[in-house]
Amino acid sequence: MADQSAAERFFQPRKDSNKKEVRRRLWIYLAVAYGVTALMSILMYLGFRKDLDLTSFVNVQMMYPACGVILGKLITRREGTALPMVGYVSVLLTTAAMMAVSVCSLLIPAEPLDLGPAGTMDIWNLISQFPLMAGSVITYISFLAAGREKKEHAGILRRNIRLSLWMIVLFLLLYTARMVLVSGIADLITASSENIRGLAENLTNPKSLGLLLALPFNFFFVFAAFFGEEYGWRYYLQPVMQKRFGLKKGIFALGLAWAVWHIAVDFMYYTVEDGPLMFLSQIITCVSLAIFIGYAYMKTQNIWVPVILHYLNNNLIPVFSGGKMDVLQNQHVSPGDIPLMLAGALLYAVFIFAPVYRKNGNGQAREG
């Protein structure tokens, strides 16, 4: 697909949309994606004060953006508009069930589950996996079985399969290159080979290899969480931001909005000691990823590509960390880590100079 047609199609307006409907959907989206997140962050803080595991809160937060889009579509739905109702209802019910589990984790604290050599696992985190897995399978199958018209209206139609596969391969190459680059620079600074050697050892660790082999299969059981974010960020908010601020400034605005949305998680989950630096690293990560994932979405017009890229980005972390499943929790960020993060982020950020970001879209921000 040519870059010009990609940009033009990305901003294709809905024939039945109007400004009032667009504004209403935006307010619904903001109320759910940010409003519910803010309310649940208060409960997260209560759990944080009690030193509880907050993983169930973090997992369900990923669902809120899609719920904002879905509720906006349903509330403003016009008669005769075909939508994948089973899948939509599945996403909403899955989110409600996961929220209920998170609230229960505050009201009924439980001792961690002993997994033997694998360590321990918060029992409420384990319980929250059941609605996520069931909801993921039901949602995926219902979306797959939906008719073409419903998929078109929902923005879940698979497009440009070959190009989509290439984007996934490109992301995997960039992800690996970023890890090697950051490790190499760190070794140059310390005049050692410790980081590169450690990276090689992690990747050959049996746990890492097992996680890597399981990635394609696990996707279908956790798909809803990554769809939850990407349906909100890429499918809905990216075109809105780019129409308002332009293709380049809009994608930076999206990255900042995405980073701010993580702020409670940054201060209470990813780290408990280095919140400001973690938030700064979150901005770097979200803006650079927004550039590349946004590029991939604009090129392919296929929301499944951002969903898969987001899934890979999160789940390759334990693979490159030697199979450590809790690597995201209680991290330590030092000022010296920020330049390394910036260097790695450039591999994604350079795509802001891609031709597709130089085209101008016309018409209303797309409301699929």
Residue, then its C-alpha position, 0 to 999 in steps of 0.5 A: m500500500a502506498d504511503q499516501s493511500a495509507a494516510e488518506r485511508f487512516f483519516q477516512p471519515r465515517k459517512d454517518s458521523n457528526k461533530k456532536e456524536v464525535r464529541r460524545r464518544l470522546w467524553i465517554y472514552l475519557a470518562v472510562a479510560y482515565g476516569v475509571t483508572a483514576l478511581m481504581s488508582i485510589l483503591m490501588y493506593l489503599g492496597f499499596r499502603k497495606d503492602l498488597d500485591l497489585t498485579s490484579f489492578v494492573n491487569v484490569q487497567m489494560m481493559y479500560p481504554a477498550c471499554g471506553v471505545i465500546l461503550g461510546k459505540l454502544i451508547t451512540r449507536r445508530e439503528g441498523t449499525a451492525l457491531p460484534m455484540v458478543g465480543y463487545v459484551s465479553v470485553l465489558l463482562t471480563t473487565a467487570a469480573m477482573m475489577a471485582v477480583s481487584v476489589c476483593s483483594l483489598l477486602i479479603p487479603a490472602e497469603p501468597l500461593d507457594l509454587g515451590p521452585a517457581g516461587t510464590m504468586d498472589i492468589w488474587n492475581l491467580i484468580s484474576q487470570f481465569p476471567l481474563m483467559a475465558g474472556s480472551v478466548i470468547t472475545y477472540i472467537s466472537f470477533l473471528a466469527a463476526g461478519r465482514e460488516k460488523k468487523e468493518h464497523a468495529g475496526i477489527l477487520r484483518r487487512n494487509i496480511r503480508l505487510s502486517l506479518w512484515m511489521i511484526v518481524l520488523f518489531l522483533l528485529l528492532y526489539t532484539a537490536r534495542m536490547v543488544l544496543v543498550s547492553g553494548i553501550a552499558d558495557l562500553i561505559t563500564a569497560s566490561s562485557e558483563n551485560i552482553r554476556g548476561l543477555a546471552e545467558n538469559l536468552t539460552n536459559p531453559k526458562s526463557l526458551g520455554l517462555l519464547l516457545a509458549l508466546p504464540f499459544n499464550f496470546f489467545f488466553v491473554f489477548a483481551a488485555f492487549f486488545g484492551e489497550e490498543y483498541g483505545w490507544r491506536y484504533y480510537l485515540q491515535p486518529v483523534m490526536q493526529k487529526r487535532f495536532g497533525l500526524k507527527k505532533g499527534i503521535f507525540a501527544l498520544g505517547l504522552a497521554w499513554a504515559v500519563w495513564h500509567i502514572a499510578v502503576d509507575f509509582m506503586y507497581y513498577t517501582v516504589e522508590d524511584g517513581p519520578l525516574m520511572f515516570l520519565s522512563q515511561i514517557i520515553t518508552c510510550v512516545s517511542l513505541a507510539i511512533f513505531i506502533g502508530y507507524a505500523y498501524m497507519k501502514t497496515q490499517n490492521i488493529w491486530v498488528p498493534v495488539i500483537l506488537h504490544y503483547l510481544n513488547n510486554n511478554l518478551i521482557p521476561v524472555f530477555s530477563g532469564g525467565k523472571m516473571d516478576v521482572l516488572q515489579n519493584q524495579h530500580v531506576s537510576p539517573g544513569d539508566i535514562p541515557l541508555m533508555l533514550a539510546g534504545a528508544l531511538l530505534y523506534a523513534v526514527f520511524i517518525f521520519a517515515p514517509v507516512y508521517r509526512k502525509n496529511g489526512n483529510g476529513q473527520a478523525r475516524e470513528g470506526 
